Structures are given as structure tokens and as C-alpha cells.
Amino acid sequence: MMLEAKDLHKIYKHAANPLAVLKGIDLKIHEGDVWAIVGPSGAGKSTLLHILGGLDKPTSGQVTLDGEDLYALNDGRRAKIRNTKIGFIFQFYHLLPEFTALENVMVPGLVKGDSQNDEALRAKALDLLDQVGLVQRAMHKPNQLSGGEQQRVAIARALINQPKIIFCDEPTGNLDSESGQAIVKLLMELNAKNKQTFVIVTHNDAIAKIAKRTIRMRDGRLVE
């Protein structure tokens, strides 16, 4: 698996003052990599992450995943790739409040079309909750879980379709120091075990220190 970006630009065309958020980004990310993207607020980190993950179109440039140009595809094909090859973990957990932890983890599998075998999907979700140390809380709803526990559910949900690459946008940003350190440790363990690629936007020095590669952004450019 390889993700490659070539000459990415993103311009928000407001009526009076167009805002250039990305200014010619080039990078290559390989299978099993752990990348940390760091830099000040407003540097373009989250915009870059969203474009790499197929969530937001660049103004110009190219993103290829396993040889497929994401933005040459129609919306349906790109959505299918997001659901099967890509996982997302955000600062805000985005759990469905009426669903249990187990049901939240199962949702992407149901969207993918795995509902034909609910028991197999349920077993996979329980195994992932076990991997993130939360199987004993499987039947609890989000309002019954701590912030760190909710983020563990979100991580399990991101892994349910066995994506090749997981994009994380400030995954420890809403957590206290101890919970944040536990999440960092968990992400590294999952990378080592599953050989999945992680690209992490972060202000957390602990992530930047243990990532296999750290890149810095400033004013829409890489400044390694």
C-alpha cells in the first residue's frame, strides 16, 4: 500500500480574499508507516489530512491510494474506498448516543454491507473492543463512558473494516494526560500488531517523538 500526494493546493475562494490553505504539498506514505503531522494552528494540518483521506477535494493536485487517483473517481467509488481502505479517528468521538459501544463499532461494517452476517460482524466488533481494552463495556452507551473510553470505542470503530490506513485528527486532544498517553500507546501497539499505517495530526509531543516520521507544517507548506 502506498499513499502519494503530488502538488496539493487548497484555496478557499471567499468573495473578497481567497485563502490559500495548502501550497504545493508532496509526500509518499508507505505501508506500516506512522506519521505525525505537527505545526501551529492554521498551518493546514487538518485540511491536508481530510484531503489525503478523501473527505475534501483539493483545488489542484493529485492523491493516489494503491494507484487509484482518489479525485478522478466519482463520489460513489471514492466513498467506497473510504469505507473499505481508510479509517478515521477524530478529536471528537462522533459516537451515536443511542447506540451501545458494540453497536457503534459495528456501524461501518453495516454501511459496508456486512449485515448479511450479523453474528460475524458482532464477533469482530467484540474482538476489537477486546483489543482496545474495553470489551467489558461493550453494552454501555457513550454517556456511560469516560472520554478515554469513548475514544477507544472510536478507535475500534475505525478498525472494523480492516482499513489499510488510519487518519487521526488530534486523537488525544480532548483527553487528560494519562488517558492521552494510554491512547498513544494503544495506537502504536495496533500499528505493530496489524501493520496498518497511521497518519496523525497532533500537538502531542509524545506522538511526535515515537512516530516513525514527523513532518512540520507552516503556512500551508511542509517545513521539515
C-alpha positions in Angstrom: 0.0 0.0 0.0 1.2 3.5 -0.8 -0.5 6.8 -0.5 1.0 9.6 -2.6 0.2 13.3 -2.8 1.5 15.4 -5.6 1.5 19.2 -5.7 -1.6 19.6 -3.5 -3.2 23.1 -3.3 -6.3 24.1 -1.5 -7.8 27.6 -1.9 -11.0 28.7 -0.2 -12.4 31.2 -2.6 -14.1 33.8 -0.5 -15.5 36.7 -2.4 -13.0 39.3 -1.3 -9.9 37.4 -0.1 -9.2 33.9 -1.4 -7.4 31.9 1.3 -4.6 29.5 0.3 -4.5 26.8 2.9 -2.2 24.3 1.1 0.6 25.4 -1.1 2.1 22.6 -3.1 2.3 19.5 -0.8 4.2 16.4 -2.0 4.6 13.3 0.1 4.7 9.5 0.0 3.4 7.3 2.8 4.2 3.5 2.8 2.5 0.5 4.4 3.2 0.3 8.2 4.4 3.9 8.5 3.4 6.1 11.5 3.5 9.7 10.5 3.0 12.6 12.8 2.0 16.0 11.3 2.7 18.9 13.6 2.6 22.6 13.4 0.8 25.7 14.7 -3.0 26.2 14.4 -3.9 27.4 10.9 -1.0 25.7 9.3 -3.2 23.5 7.2 -2.7 20.2 9.0 -6.4 19.1 9.3 -7.1 20.2 5.7 -4.2 18.1 4.5 -5.5 15.1 6.5 -9.0 15.4 5.1 -7.8 15.7 1.5 -5.4 12.7 1.9 -8.4 10.7 3.4 -10.8 11.5 0.6 -13.0 13.8 2.7 -12.3 17.1 1.0 -11.3 17.8 -2.6 -8.1 19.7 -3.4 -8.2 22.8 -5.6 -5.5 21.2 -7.6 -3.0 18.3 -7.3 -3.4 14.5 -7.0 -3.9 11.9 -4.3 -3.4 8.3 -5.2 -4.0 5.3 -2.9 -2.8 1.9 -4.2 -2.5 3.5 -7.7 -6.0 4.9 -7.8 -6.4 8.7 -8.2 -9.0 9.5 -5.5 -10.2 12.7 -7.0 -10.5 11.3 -10.5 -13.1 8.9 -9.2 -16.8 9.5 -8.9 -18.3 10.2 -5.4 -19.6 6.7 -5.0 -16.4 5.0 -5.8 -14.4 7.4 -3.5 -16.9 6.8 -0.7 -16.5 3.0 -1.1 -12.7 3.4 -0.8 -13.1 5.5 2.3 -15.3 2.8 3.8 -13.1 -0.1 3.0 -9.5 1.1 2.8 -9.5 4.1 5.1 -10.3 4.6 8.8 -10.8 7.9 10.7 -10.3 8.9 14.3 -11.2 12.4 15.3 -10.7 14.6 18.4 -14.4 14.5 18.9 -15.6 10.9 19.1 -18.8 11.2 17.0 -20.4 8.2 18.7 -24.1 7.7 18.2 -25.6 8.4 21.6 -28.5 6.0 21.3 -26.2 3.0 20.4 -24.1 0.9 22.7 -20.3 0.8 22.3 -20.6 -2.5 20.5 -23.2 -1.1 18.1 -21.1 2.0 17.4 -18.2 -0.2 16.4 -20.4 -2.3 14.1 -21.8 0.7 12.2 -19.1 1.0 9.4 -19.4 -2.7 8.8 -23.2 -2.3 8.4 -22.6 0.6 6.0 -20.1 -1.6 4.0 -22.8 -4.3 3.7 -21.7 -6.8 6.2 -25.1 -7.1 7.7 -25.7 -10.3 5.9 -23.7 -11.9 8.6 -24.5 -10.0 11.8 -23.0 -12.6 14.1 -19.6 -12.5 12.4 -19.7 -8.7 12.4 -20.6 -8.7 16.1 -17.8 -11.1 16.9 -15.3 -8.9 15.0 -16.5 -5.8 16.9 -16.2 -7.6 20.2 -12.7 -8.7 19.3 -11.7 -5.1 18.5 -13.2 -3.9 21.8 -11.1 -6.5 23.5 -8.0 -5.3 21.6 -8.6 -1.7 22.9 -9.3 -3.0 26.4 -13.0 -2.2 26.5 -14.9 -5.4 25.9 -16.3 -5.3 29.4 -18.0 -2.0 28.5 -19.5 -3.3 25.2 -23.1 -2.8 26.2 -22.6 0.7 27.7 -23.8 3.8 25.8 -21.5 6.8 25.3 -22.9 8.8 28.2 -21.8 5.9 30.5 -18.2 6.0 29.3 -15.3 8.3 30.1 -13.6 10.4 27.4 -10.8 7.9 27.1 -13.2 5.0 26.9 -15.2 6.8 24.2 -12.0 7.4 22.2 -11.2 3.6 22.5 -14.6 2.9 21.0 -13.9 5.3 18.2 -10.6 3.6 17.5 -12.2 0.2 17.4 -14.9 1.6 15.0 -12.1 2.9 12.7 -10.6 -0.6 12.5 -13.8 -2.7 11.9 -13.4 -2.8 8.1 -9.6 -3.6 8.4 -8.5 -0.4 6.7 -5.0 -0.1 5.2 -4.5 3.4 6.6 -6.0 5.3 9.5 -6.1 9.1 9.7 -6.2 10.6 13.2 -7.0 14.2 13.8 -5.9 15.2 17.3 -6.9 11.8 18.8 -5.7 12.9 22.3 -6.9 16.5 22.1 -9.9 16.0 24.3 -8.2 13.8 26.9 -6.3 14.3 30.1 -2.6 13.5 30.1 -2.9 9.9 31.5 -5.7 9.0 29.1 -3.9 10.6 26.2 -0.7 8.6 26.9 -2.8 5.4 27.0 -4.3 6.2 23.6 -0.8 6.9 22.2 0.4 3.5 23.5 -2.6 1.8 22.0 -2.1 3.3 18.6 1.5 2.2 18.5 0.5 -1.4 19.6 -2.1 -1.6 16.9 0.5 -0.4 14.3 3.0 -3.1 15.4 0.4 -5.8 15.5 -1.6 -5.1 12.4 1.0 -3.3 10.2 -1.6 -0.7 9.5 -0.5 2.8 8.5 -1.3 5.8 10.8 -1.2 9.4 9.9 -1.7 11.6 12.9 -2.3 15.3 13.2 -1.2 16.2 16.7 0.0 18.8 19.2 1.0 15.8 21.5 4.8 15.7 21.8 4.6 12.0 22.9 3.2 11.1 19.5 5.7 13.2 17.6 8.6 11.5 19.5 7.6 7.9 18.8 6.3 8.4 15.2 8.5 6.8 12.5 8.4 10.1 10.7 7.4 13.6 11.8 6.7 16.4 9.4 6.1 20.0 10.3 3.7 22.4 8.5 3.7 26.1 8.5 1.6 28.4 6.3 0.3 25.5 4.1 3.8 24.1 3.4 6.0 21.3 4.7 9.0 22.7 6.5 10.8 19.5 7.6 
